[in-house]
Amino acid sequence: MKNKMTHMLQRLACCALALSALALGGCATKGELVAGDMTAAPLHDYLIGPGDNVNIIVWRNPEVSMSVPVRPDGKITTPLVEDLQASGKTSTELARDIEKALAKFIQQPVVTVVVTGFTGTYGEQIRVIGQAARPQALPYRRDMSLMDVLIAVGGVTEFASGNNASIIRKVDGKLQKMPVRLNDLIKEGDISANTAMRPGDVLVIPESFF
């Protein structure tokens, strides 16, 4: 009986802590960045970026169907279409633009564009700088979390001050800083230190001086 009562009290304490956390979250000011928020970014279509590969399929015209890279200037070139802007467009938008360009040579062209080798536009990439094992820019993926980013960059170095790290995020056109606790997440397994990433986030991992 005593063990049951102790277990029940522990469960109630956990519930109370959870409710308190929710209450505190509700009191946060509008626009304030709070670590631990796992709300996914709003749904949006993938935007083609430099470095992506696009597979252009023109129905019944295999001679002009091909896979081409998106150049650093964001444009693509095919035998009948030169210097067409691809970066910043969805695959559907690019397909319609190619159809318009091909209409000069092919009657009522039907084009499908399939994106491969995802890189994304620079504005949507996740950048990791500082004391990461492999600092780099990552293509943003739906539901990407801080933990996903750390796995992709191989964690942090032994010189990292993980609990002093921060995410720089643009909110309503202004840059805001959100403190994150990487040591607690990596070493302690504290899932409350995890947070949802957003397109364009910059994760800054400073060096420890101690």
Residue pairs with C-beta under 8 A, 6 or more apart in sequence:
25 34
28 34
31 171
31 172
31 176
33 167
33 169
33 171
33 176
33 177
33 178
34 178
35 178
35 179
35 180
35 181
35 193
35 195
36 192
36 193
36 194
36 195
37 195
37 196
38 145
38 194
38 195
38 196
39 196
40 142
40 143
40 196
41 142
41 196
41 197
41 198
41 199
43 142
44 199
45 90
45 92
46 90
46 91
46 115
46 118
46 120
47 87
47 88
47 89
47 90
47 120
47 121
47 124
48 54
48 70
48 86
48 87
48 88
48 89
48 90
48 91
48 94
48 115
48 120
48 121
49 70
49 74
49 87
49 88
49 119
49 120
49 121
49 122
49 124
49 125
49 139
50 70
50 71
50 72
50 73
50 74
50 87
50 119
50 121
50 122
51 69
51 70
51 72
51 117
51 119
52 69
52 70
52 86
52 115
52 116
52 117
52 118
52 119
52 120
53 67
53 68
53 69
53 70
53 115
53 116
53 117
54 67
54 68
54 69
54 70
54 76
54 86
54 91
54 94
54 113
54 114
54 115
54 116
55 66
55 67
55 113
55 114
55 115
55 116
56 64
56 65
56 66
56 67
56 68
56 78
56 98
56 111
56 112
56 113
57 65
57 111
57 112
57 113
57 114
58 64
58 65
58 98
58 102
58 106
58 109
58 110
58 111
59 109
59 110
59 111
59 112
60 110
61 106
61 109
63 79
64 78
64 79
64 80
64 102
64 106
66 78
66 79
67 116
68 76
68 77
68 78
69 76
69 117
70 76
70 86
70 87
71 77
74 85
74 86
74 87
74 88
75 83
75 84
75 85
75 86
75 87
76 84
76 86
77 83
77 84
78 84
78 98
80 101
80 102
80 105
80 106
81 98
81 101
81 102
84 94
84 97
84 98
84 101
85 97
86 94
87 121
88 121
89 97
91 113
91 114
91 115
92 113
94 113
95 111
95 112
95 113
96 111
98 109
98 111
98 113
99 109
99 110
99 111
102 109
102 111
103 109
118 139
119 125
119 139
120 139
120 140
122 137
123 199
123 200
124 139
124 140
124 199
124 200
125 137
125 138
125 139
125 140
125 199
125 200
126 137
126 138
126 139
126 140
126 144
126 149
126 197
126 199
126 200
126 201
126 202
126 203
127 136
127 137
127 138
127 201
127 202
127 203
128 135
128 136
128 137
128 138
128 149
128 153
128 202
128 203
128 205
129 135
129 202
129 203
129 204
129 205
130 160
130 165
130 203
130 204
130 205
130 206
130 207
131 156
131 157
131 159
131 160
131 161
131 205
131 206
131 207
131 208
132 150
132 153
132 154
132 155
132 156
132 157
132 160
132 203
132 205
133 153
133 154
133 155
133 156
133 157
134 153
134 154
135 153
136 152
136 153
138 149
138 152
138 153
140 197
140 198
140 199
140 200
141 148
143 196
144 196
144 197
145 194
145 195
145 196
145 197
146 167
146 180
146 182
146 185
146 193
146 194
146 195
146 196
146 197
146 203
147 185
147 194
148 197
149 197
149 203
150 156
150 182
150 185
150 186
155 186
156 162
156 182
156 186
156 205
159 207
159 208
160 182
160 205
160 206
160 207
160 208
161 205
161 206
161 207
161 208
161 209
162 181
162 182
162 183
162 184
162 185
162 186
162 187
162 205
163 181
163 182
163 183
163 184
164 179
164 206
164 208
165 179
165 180
165 181
165 182
165 203
165 204
165 205
165 206
166 177
166 178
166 179
166 180
166 203
166 204
167 177
167 178
167 180
167 195
167 197
167 201
167 202
167 203
167 204
168 175
168 176
168 177
168 178
168 201
168 202
168 204
169 175
169 176
169 177
169 178
169 198
169 200
169 201
169 202
170 176
170 200
178 195
180 193
180 195
180 203
181 190
181 193
182 193
182 205
184 190
184 193
185 191
185 193
185 194
